[in-house]
Amino acid sequence: MNFEIKKINDAIIFKLLEKKLDRTIAGLVKGEFTILFQTEDVKKLIIDLEEVEYCDSSGLSALLLAYRLIENLEGELRVINVRKAIQKLIEIAQLDKVLIIRNSLEEALKEFSEDKS
């Protein structure tokens, strides 16, 4: 599984560099999220799905795990660069009620910085 993690200010960006977020890699993604939360002081997480063309319920489960982990720390999560088909799946699963989706990294970072004021 390919991904990259970088930090901008106090936000951690997890960018998945795979075409599919499905059952074949969802367990690995969950594992990475768990490790990330154990090794970093994560209060603001941005999950970038720009490369992801397909997502199934296992992939949604991985996103939901990240949400639960950050919620336990009273942090914030944004999901960015979500393709229309994946956004539709998120809406059908009614996860749009908990997952905040933004169009770009800049938009998510701006929102995080506005939260401080």
C-alpha positions as a Markdown table, in Angstrom:
| # | Residue | x | y | z |
|---|---|---|---|---|
| 1 | Met | 0.0 | 0.0 | 0.0 |
| 2 | Asn | 1.3 | 3.4 | -0.9 |
| 3 | Phe | 0.6 | 6.6 | 1.0 |
| 4 | Glu | 2.4 | 9.7 | 2.3 |
| 5 | Ile | 2.1 | 11.5 | 5.5 |
| 6 | Lys | 3.2 | 15.1 | 5.9 |
| 7 | Lys | 2.6 | 17.8 | 8.5 |
| 8 | Ile | 1.5 | 21.4 | 7.8 |
| 9 | Asn | 1.4 | 23.6 | 10.9 |
| 10 | Asp | -0.5 | 21.4 | 13.4 |
| 11 | Ala | -2.4 | 19.3 | 10.8 |
| 12 | Ile | -1.3 | 15.9 | 9.6 |
| 13 | Ile | -2.2 | 15.0 | 6.0 |
| 14 | Phe | -2.6 | 11.4 | 5.1 |
| 15 | Lys | -2.6 | 11.0 | 1.3 |
| 16 | Leu | -3.5 | 7.6 | 0.0 |
| 17 | Leu | -1.6 | 6.9 | -3.2 |
| 18 | Glu | -3.8 | 4.0 | -4.4 |
| 19 | Lys | -6.6 | 3.8 | -7.0 |
| 20 | Lys | -8.8 | 1.7 | -4.8 |
| 21 | Leu | -9.7 | 2.0 | -1.2 |
| 22 | Asp | -11.4 | -1.4 | -0.8 |
| 23 | Arg | -11.2 | -4.6 | 1.2 |
| 24 | Thr | -7.8 | -5.5 | -0.2 |
| 25 | Ile | -6.1 | -2.5 | 1.6 |
| 26 | Ala | -8.7 | -1.2 | 4.1 |
| 27 | Gly | -7.1 | -3.3 | 6.9 |
| 28 | Leu | -3.7 | -1.8 | 6.1 |
| 29 | Val | -5.1 | 1.7 | 6.1 |
| 30 | Lys | -6.8 | 1.1 | 9.4 |
| 31 | Gly | -3.4 | -0.2 | 10.7 |
| 32 | Glu | -1.7 | 3.0 | 9.5 |
| 33 | Phe | -4.3 | 5.2 | 11.2 |
| 34 | Thr | -3.9 | 3.3 | 14.4 |
| 35 | Ile | -0.1 | 3.6 | 14.3 |
| 36 | Leu | -0.4 | 7.3 | 13.4 |
| 37 | Phe | -2.6 | 8.0 | 16.4 |
| 38 | Gln | -0.2 | 6.1 | 18.7 |
| 39 | Thr | 3.0 | 7.8 | 17.5 |
| 40 | Glu | 1.8 | 11.4 | 16.8 |
| 41 | Asp | -0.1 | 14.0 | 18.7 |
| 42 | Val | -2.9 | 14.1 | 16.2 |
| 43 | Lys | -5.6 | 16.8 | 16.8 |
| 44 | Lys | -6.2 | 17.7 | 13.1 |
| 45 | Leu | -6.2 | 15.1 | 10.4 |
| 46 | Ile | -6.7 | 15.6 | 6.7 |
| 47 | Ile | -7.3 | 12.4 | 4.6 |
| 48 | Asp | -6.5 | 13.2 | 0.9 |
| 49 | Leu | -8.3 | 10.8 | -1.5 |
| 50 | Glu | -7.2 | 12.6 | -4.7 |
| 51 | Glu | -5.7 | 9.4 | -6.2 |
| 52 | Val | -8.6 | 7.1 | -5.1 |
| 53 | Glu | -11.0 | 6.2 | -7.9 |
| 54 | Tyr | -13.0 | 3.5 | -6.2 |
| 55 | Cys | -14.1 | 2.9 | -2.6 |
| 56 | Asp | -16.2 | 0.1 | -1.1 |
| 57 | Ser | -17.8 | -0.4 | 2.4 |
| 58 | Ser | -14.4 | -1.6 | 3.7 |
| 59 | Gly | -12.9 | 1.7 | 2.6 |
| 60 | Leu | -15.6 | 3.6 | 4.3 |
| 61 | Ser | -14.9 | 1.6 | 7.4 |
| 62 | Ala | -11.3 | 2.8 | 7.4 |
| 63 | Leu | -12.4 | 6.4 | 7.1 |
| 64 | Leu | -14.9 | 5.8 | 10.0 |
| 65 | Leu | -12.1 | 4.4 | 12.1 |
| 66 | Ala | -10.0 | 7.6 | 11.6 |
| 67 | Tyr | -13.1 | 9.6 | 12.6 |
| 68 | Arg | -13.6 | 7.6 | 15.8 |
| 69 | Leu | -9.9 | 7.8 | 16.7 |
| 70 | Ile | -9.8 | 11.6 | 16.2 |
| 71 | Glu | -13.1 | 12.1 | 18.0 |
| 72 | Asn | -11.7 | 10.3 | 21.0 |
| 73 | Leu | -9.0 | 12.9 | 21.2 |
| 74 | Glu | -11.4 | 15.7 | 20.6 |
| 75 | Gly | -9.7 | 16.5 | 17.4 |
| 76 | Glu | -10.9 | 17.3 | 13.9 |
| 77 | Leu | -11.0 | 15.4 | 10.6 |
| 78 | Arg | -11.4 | 16.5 | 7.1 |
| 79 | Val | -11.6 | 14.4 | 4.0 |
| 80 | Ile | -10.5 | 16.1 | 0.8 |
| 81 | Asn | -10.3 | 15.6 | -3.0 |
| 82 | Val | -13.2 | 13.1 | -3.0 |
| 83 | Arg | -14.4 | 12.0 | -6.4 |
| 84 | Lys | -18.2 | 12.2 | -7.1 |
| 85 | Ala | -18.8 | 8.5 | -7.0 |
| 86 | Ile | -17.1 | 8.1 | -3.6 |
| 87 | Gln | -18.9 | 11.1 | -2.2 |
| 88 | Lys | -22.2 | 9.5 | -3.4 |
| 89 | Leu | -21.3 | 6.3 | -1.5 |
| 90 | Ile | -20.5 | 8.4 | 1.6 |
| 91 | Glu | -23.9 | 10.0 | 1.3 |
| 92 | Ile | -25.8 | 6.7 | 0.7 |
| 93 | Ala | -24.1 | 5.3 | 3.9 |
| 94 | Gln | -25.1 | 8.6 | 5.6 |
| 95 | Leu | -21.5 | 9.1 | 6.7 |
| 96 | Asp | -21.7 | 12.7 | 5.3 |
| 97 | Lys | -23.3 | 13.4 | 8.7 |
| 98 | Val | -20.0 | 12.7 | 10.5 |
| 99 | Leu | -17.3 | 13.0 | 7.8 |
| 100 | Ile | -16.6 | 16.6 | 6.8 |
| 101 | Ile | -15.6 | 16.7 | 3.1 |
| 102 | Arg | -13.8 | 19.7 | 1.6 |
| 103 | Asn | -12.7 | 20.3 | -2.0 |
| 104 | Ser | -9.0 | 21.0 | -1.4 |
| 105 | Leu | -6.1 | 21.0 | 1.1 |
| 106 | Glu | -6.2 | 24.8 | 1.2 |
| 107 | Glu | -9.9 | 24.8 | 2.1 |
| 108 | Ala | -9.4 | 22.3 | 5.0 |
| 109 | Leu | -6.3 | 24.1 | 6.3 |
| 110 | Lys | -8.1 | 27.4 | 6.2 |
| 111 | Glu | -11.0 | 26.0 | 8.1 |
| 112 | Phe | -8.7 | 24.6 | 10.8 |
| 113 | Ser | -7.0 | 27.9 | 11.2 |
| 114 | Glu | -10.3 | 29.7 | 11.4 |
| 115 | Asp | -11.4 | 27.3 | 14.2 |
| 116 | Lys | -8.6 | 28.8 | 16.4 |
| 117 | Ser | -10.0 | 32.3 | 16.3 |
